[in-house]
Amino acid sequence: MPHNSPDFRHRAQLTELMDEPCSREELRACLRDLARVNRWTLAYWPLLHWLDSFAGALATLQPLRILDAGCGYGDGLRRIERWAGEHNIEVELIGLDLNADATAIAAEVMPAGSRIQWINADILTYVPPRPLHLVVSSLFTHHLAESDIIRFVQWMELNAEAGWFINDLSRAAIPYHFFRVFAKLARLHRFVQHDGPVSIARSFVPDDWRRMCAAAGLSASDVKIEGFKPARLCVARRKLP
């Protein structure tokens, strides 16, 4: 990765190692360390906060059907499964990823009793066999071109009856430089050391999301764009009162 700092006024045109072909063993080690970072940085909190904000309405939809797009290691979806149990909400959970190795790895680490379904598919062409209530994603959209993000927002708007939630990174210099140092000191997997800062440089600021949501046909009042510490920028669409 270049040592020169990106121009954070614009989205960086960089590539991530985990998006390139690699062995399942290499990907497993990378995803395991990403899940550790997610725990350390409270990365699940923005989504859980959003679910809590209308848990009563969601409880009327049981079984609540939730799809996680770009599920990776599946740690986010497993956390949702715990949330549902804490709220006595019956759920049907689907983890979808384009990488067949990722869904196989997620299935390997699924705890006993979990009923999450893992699917290898392209989210932009996936047709759910049953209507979905919620679609969520975490650290997914920065991997996409803007044109595909617009298509993804439109896909979610069409298929998520109760709402959708994008949990991604905020493009800024401080988290970029902090993570470069932190990942090296923590001796995280080499993919994570490289891809973490790249992910931040490839991510978005609120104006980007306003532009993309408008291009997808949504008004400013349809979505809530909110930052969370550390270095998260989330886009929420809630269709229920």
Rosetta blueprint (number, residue, H / E / L):
1 M L
2 P L
3 H L
4 N L
5 S L
6 P L
7 D L
8 F L
9 R L
10 H L
11 R L
12 A L
13 Q L
14 L L
15 T L
16 E L
17 L H
18 M H
19 D H
20 E L
21 P L
22 C L
23 S L
24 R H
25 E H
26 E H
27 L H
28 R H
29 A H
30 C H
31 L H
32 R H
33 D H
34 L H
35 A H
36 R H
37 V H
38 N H
39 R H
40 W H
41 T L
42 L L
43 A L
44 Y L
45 W H
46 P H
47 L H
48 L H
49 H H
50 W H
51 L H
52 D H
53 S H
54 F L
55 A H
56 G H
57 A H
58 L H
59 A H
60 T H
61 L H
62 Q L
63 P L
64 L E
65 R E
66 I E
67 L E
68 D E
69 A E
70 G L
71 C L
72 G L
73 Y L
74 G L
75 D H
76 G H
77 L H
78 R H
79 R H
80 I H
81 E H
82 R H
83 W H
84 A H
85 G H
86 E H
87 H L
88 N L
89 I L
90 E L
91 V E
92 E E
93 L E
94 I E
95 G E
96 L E
97 D E
98 L L
99 N L
100 A H
101 D H
102 A H
103 T H
104 A H
105 I H
106 A H
107 A H
108 E H
109 V L
110 M L
111 P L
112 A L
113 G L
114 S L
115 R L
116 I L
117 Q E
118 W E
119 I E
120 N E
121 A L
122 D L
123 I L
124 L L
125 T L
126 Y L
127 V L
128 P L
129 P L
130 R L
131 P L
132 L E
133 H E
134 L E
135 V E
136 V E
137 S E
138 S E
139 L L
140 F L
141 T H
142 H H
143 H H
144 L L
145 A L
146 E H
147 S H
148 D H
149 I H
150 I H
151 R H
152 F H
153 V H
154 Q H
155 W H
156 M H
157 E H
158 L H
159 N H
160 A E
161 E E
162 A E
163 G E
164 W E
165 F E
166 I E
167 N E
168 D E
169 L E
170 S E
171 R L
172 A L
173 A H
174 I H
175 P H
176 Y H
177 H H
178 F H
179 F H
180 R H
181 V H
182 F H
183 A H
184 K H
185 L H
186 A L
187 R L
188 L L
189 H L
190 R H
191 F H
192 V H
193 Q H
194 H H
195 D H
196 G H
197 P H
198 V H
199 S H
200 I H
201 A H
202 R H
203 S L
204 F E
205 V L
206 P H
207 D H
208 D H
209 W H
210 R H
211 R H
212 M H
213 C H
214 A H
215 A H
216 A L
217 G L
218 L L
219 S L
220 A H
221 S H
222 D H
223 V L
224 K E
225 I E
226 E E
227 G E
228 F E
229 K L
230 P L
231 A L
232 R E
233 L E
234 C E
235 V E
236 A E
237 R E
238 R E
239 K L
240 L L
241 P L
